[in-house]
Amino acid sequence: MERAPRGVDPNLPNSARVYDYLLGGKDNYEVDRAVAHRMLSIAPDTKTLAWFSRQFLVRAVRSAAEAGIRQFIDLGAGIPTSPNVHEVAHKVDASARVVYVDFDPVVHAHCNALLAHADGVTAMLGDVRRPDDIIERLISGGAIDFAEPVAITLVGVLHFVMDDEGPARIIARLREVMAPGSYLAFTHGSDESDPDFINQSSSDTAKSSAQVVYRSAAVVESFFEGFEMVEPGVVPLQQWLGDDLPETALVLLGGVVRKARDARAD
């Protein structure tokens, strides 16, 4: 089944628009708000978790930039929300290049409109489930030099990749092309989330582009075989952000991996 959105359908929920609403944005429809409200009725702290997710992205990008990375690919970028990846990277080095990739044509249009005047920033329509296509276009367009280290973010993306769509294969392909010293940061919905939340969200998004699958930390970690795992590993986002942050009904796992500098492409 083809789950990539072909345009605006106000009758089906869209993950980018739901997330936009949870972050306080205005680029969403009633169906997206209804899904968000049902989520919030079970887990009122989901808006807090959306903020945690954004902070994780910001910290991961800043850390990579401070480590010397000057190329960034935001896969599954979603509707632009400040601070954006390029804003964070450019605070460290204004020459950093950033490519925003999303499979939703509406998100792509938002990226083009809002980021058109940002130096070194490109928006690209692409489906993470087709990594070869994305890689080929990044290379042919000169947006990314894969001979040099790159930082890739997959925040709020992998749990939308079904098992039969090969999440491990996607990560393996990215690892193959990434230069030693590269980083990849990701989040993923945990199967240890509140069961009522899992059931409600799964029912709301079934057969839409926002369909989600929750996985264990062990399964998620297995997708990143061949990378070095950065401490504290694949853990709830709160453990990446600081001490004494509240637990949430929806558990989002976060992780950062690095391709060893002595690694070679397979």
C-alpha positions as CSV (number, residue, x, y, z in Angstrom):
1,M,0.0,0.0,0.0
2,E,1.3,3.5,-0.9
3,R,1.1,5.6,2.2
4,A,2.9,8.7,0.9
5,P,0.5,11.7,0.9
6,R,-0.3,13.1,-2.6
7,G,-1.6,16.4,-1.4
8,V,-3.9,18.0,1.1
9,D,-6.6,15.6,2.4
10,P,-8.5,17.3,5.2
11,N,-10.2,14.0,6.1
12,L,-7.1,12.0,7.0
13,P,-4.7,12.8,9.9
14,N,-1.2,13.8,9.0
15,S,1.7,13.3,11.3
16,A,3.4,16.6,10.5
17,R,0.2,18.5,11.1
18,V,-0.6,16.7,14.4
19,Y,2.9,17.5,15.6
20,D,2.6,21.1,14.4
21,Y,-0.6,21.4,16.5
22,L,1.1,19.9,19.6
23,L,3.8,22.5,19.3
24,G,1.3,25.3,19.1
25,G,1.4,25.8,15.3
26,K,-1.4,26.8,13.0
27,D,-0.8,24.6,9.9
28,N,-3.2,21.8,10.8
29,Y,-6.8,20.7,10.1
30,E,-9.7,19.6,12.3
31,V,-8.9,16.0,11.7
32,D,-5.4,16.6,13.0
33,R,-6.7,18.5,16.0
34,A,-9.2,15.7,16.8
35,V,-6.4,13.1,16.8
36,A,-4.3,15.3,19.0
37,H,-7.2,15.9,21.4
38,R,-7.8,12.2,21.7
39,M,-4.2,11.7,22.4
40,L,-4.2,14.4,25.0
41,S,-7.3,13.0,26.7
42,I,-5.3,9.9,27.5
43,A,-1.9,11.5,27.9
44,P,-2.2,15.3,28.7
45,D,1.6,15.4,28.9
46,T,2.0,14.7,25.1
47,K,2.4,18.4,24.4
48,T,5.3,18.5,26.9
49,L,6.8,15.4,25.2
50,A,6.5,17.2,21.8
51,W,8.6,20.0,23.3
52,F,11.1,17.4,24.7
53,S,11.4,16.0,21.2
54,R,12.2,19.4,19.7
55,Q,14.8,20.1,22.4
56,F,16.4,16.7,21.6
57,L,16.7,17.7,18.0
58,V,18.2,21.0,18.8
59,R,20.7,19.6,21.2
60,A,21.7,16.8,18.7
61,V,22.3,19.3,15.9
62,R,24.2,21.7,18.2
63,S,26.4,18.9,19.5
64,A,27.2,17.7,15.9
65,A,28.0,21.2,14.8
66,E,30.3,21.8,17.8
67,A,32.0,18.5,16.9
68,G,32.8,20.0,13.5
69,I,30.0,18.7,11.3
70,R,29.1,21.2,8.6
71,Q,26.5,19.2,6.6
72,F,23.1,18.3,8.0
73,I,20.2,16.3,6.5
74,D,16.8,16.5,8.3
75,L,14.9,13.4,7.1
76,G,11.2,13.7,7.8
77,A,11.6,17.4,8.5
78,G,8.0,18.2,9.0
79,I,6.5,21.7,9.0
80,P,9.2,24.2,9.9
81,T,9.2,25.1,13.6
82,S,11.8,27.5,15.1
83,P,14.4,26.8,16.1
84,N,15.0,24.9,12.9
85,V,18.0,22.7,12.1
86,H,19.7,25.4,10.0
87,E,19.2,28.1,12.7
88,V,20.9,25.9,15.3
89,A,23.8,24.9,12.9
90,H,24.3,28.4,11.7
91,K,24.8,29.7,15.2
92,V,27.9,27.5,15.3
93,D,29.0,28.1,11.7
94,A,27.1,30.2,9.2
95,S,28.5,28.2,6.3
96,A,26.9,25.0,7.4
97,R,24.7,23.3,4.7
98,V,21.3,21.9,5.6
99,V,18.9,19.9,3.5
100,Y,15.3,19.4,4.7
101,V,13.7,16.2,3.3
102,D,10.0,15.2,3.6
103,F,7.7,13.0,1.6
104,D,4.7,15.3,2.1
105,P,4.3,17.8,-0.8
106,V,2.5,20.3,1.5
107,V,5.4,20.2,4.0
108,H,7.8,20.6,1.1
109,A,5.9,23.7,0.0
110,H,6.1,25.1,3.6
111,C,9.8,24.5,3.7
112,N,10.3,26.2,0.3
113,A,8.3,29.2,1.3
114,L,9.7,29.7,4.8
115,L,13.3,28.8,4.1
116,A,13.8,30.2,0.6
117,H,16.0,33.1,1.7
118,A,18.2,31.1,4.1
119,D,21.7,30.7,2.8
120,G,23.0,27.1,2.4
121,V,19.5,25.6,3.0
122,T,17.7,23.3,0.6
123,A,14.3,21.6,0.7
124,M,13.8,18.3,-1.1
125,L,10.7,16.1,-1.7
126,G,11.8,12.6,-0.8
127,D,10.6,9.5,1.0
128,V,12.9,8.0,3.7
129,R,11.7,4.6,2.6
130,R,13.5,5.2,-0.7
131,P,17.0,6.1,0.6
132,D,18.8,5.3,-2.7
133,D,16.7,8.0,-4.4
134,I,17.4,10.5,-1.7
135,I,21.1,9.8,-1.7
136,E,21.4,10.0,-5.5
137,R,19.6,13.3,-5.6
138,L,21.7,14.8,-2.8
139,I,24.8,13.8,-4.6
140,S,23.7,14.8,-8.1
141,G,22.4,18.2,-6.9
142,G,25.7,18.9,-5.0
143,A,23.8,19.5,-1.8
144,I,25.8,17.0,0.3
145,D,29.4,15.8,-0.1
146,F,29.2,12.3,1.4
147,A,33.0,12.1,1.4
148,E,32.9,14.4,4.4
149,P,31.1,13.8,7.7
150,V,27.4,14.5,7.8
151,A,24.8,14.7,10.6
152,I,21.4,13.1,9.8
153,T,18.3,13.5,12.0
154,L,15.5,11.1,12.0
155,V,13.3,12.6,14.7
156,G,9.8,11.4,14.8
157,V,10.2,9.3,11.6
158,L,11.1,5.7,12.2
159,H,7.9,4.7,14.0
160,F,6.1,5.6,10.7
161,V,8.1,3.0,8.8
162,M,6.3,-0.3,8.9
163,D,8.2,-3.6,9.4
164,D,7.7,-4.7,5.8
165,E,9.2,-1.3,4.7
166,G,12.6,-2.3,6.1
167,P,13.6,0.2,8.8
168,A,16.9,-1.7,9.4
169,R,17.6,-1.7,5.6
170,I,17.1,2.1,5.4
171,I,19.5,2.7,8.3
172,A,22.1,0.3,6.8
173,R,22.0,2.2,3.5
174,L,22.5,5.5,5.2
175,R,25.4,4.1,7.2
176,E,27.0,2.8,4.0
177,V,27.1,6.2,2.4
178,M,28.0,8.3,5.5
179,A,31.7,9.2,5.9
180,P,33.5,8.1,9.1
181,G,32.9,10.7,11.9
182,S,29.3,11.2,10.8
183,Y,26.4,11.3,13.3
184,L,22.8,10.2,13.2
185,A,20.2,11.2,15.8
186,F,16.7,9.6,16.1
187,T,13.6,9.2,18.1
188,H,11.1,6.3,18.1
189,G,7.8,5.6,19.9
190,S,8.2,2.9,22.6
191,D,6.0,-0.1,23.1
192,E,6.3,0.7,26.8
193,S,4.0,3.6,26.3
194,D,0.6,3.6,27.9
195,P,-1.5,0.8,26.3
196,D,-4.5,3.0,26.0
197,F,-2.5,5.6,24.2
198,I,-1.0,3.0,21.8
199,N,-4.5,1.6,21.0
200,Q,-6.1,5.0,20.5
201,S,-3.3,6.4,18.3
202,S,-3.0,3.1,16.3
203,S,-6.8,3.2,15.7
204,D,-6.8,6.9,14.7
205,T,-3.9,6.5,12.1
206,A,-4.5,3.1,10.6
207,K,-4.0,3.0,6.8
208,S,-3.0,6.7,6.7
209,S,0.4,8.2,6.1
210,A,0.5,8.7,9.9
211,Q,0.2,5.0,10.7
212,V,2.5,4.2,13.6
213,V,4.2,1.1,15.0
214,Y,5.6,1.1,18.5
215,R,8.8,-0.9,19.1
216,S,11.0,-2.0,22.0
217,A,14.3,-0.3,22.8
218,A,16.1,-3.5,21.9
219,V,14.5,-3.7,18.5
220,V,15.2,0.0,17.8
221,E,18.8,-0.4,18.8
222,S,19.2,-3.4,16.5
223,F,18.5,-1.0,13.5
224,F,21.8,0.7,14.2
225,E,24.2,-2.2,14.0
226,G,27.5,-1.1,12.7
227,F,27.4,2.3,14.4
228,E,28.9,3.4,17.7
229,M,26.1,4.1,20.2
230,V,26.6,7.4,22.1
231,E,25.8,7.3,25.8
232,P,23.2,7.0,27.4
233,G,22.1,4.9,24.5
234,V,18.5,4.2,23.4
235,V,16.5,5.6,26.3
236,P,13.5,7.8,26.9
237,L,14.1,11.4,25.7
238,Q,14.0,12.7,29.2
239,Q,17.3,10.9,30.0
240,W,19.0,12.9,27.2
241,L,17.7,16.3,28.3
242,G,18.4,16.5,32.0
243,D,17.6,15.3,35.5
244,D,14.2,15.2,37.2
245,L,12.1,15.6,34.0
246,P,8.7,14.0,34.4
247,E,7.8,10.7,32.8
248,T,5.2,10.8,30.1
249,A,2.4,8.3,29.0
250,L,3.8,8.3,25.5
251,V,7.4,7.1,25.8
252,L,9.7,8.4,23.1
253,L,13.0,6.8,22.8
254,G,16.0,8.8,21.7
255,G,19.4,7.9,20.6
256,V,22.6,9.2,18.8
257,V,25.0,7.0,16.9
258,R,28.3,7.7,15.3
259,K,30.1,6.1,12.4
260,A,33.6,5.2,13.7
261,R,36.4,7.1,12.1
262,D,38.2,3.9,11.2
263,A,35.0,2.5,9.6
264,R,34.8,1.6,6.0
265,A,31.8,1.4,3.7
266,D,30.5,-2.2,3.3
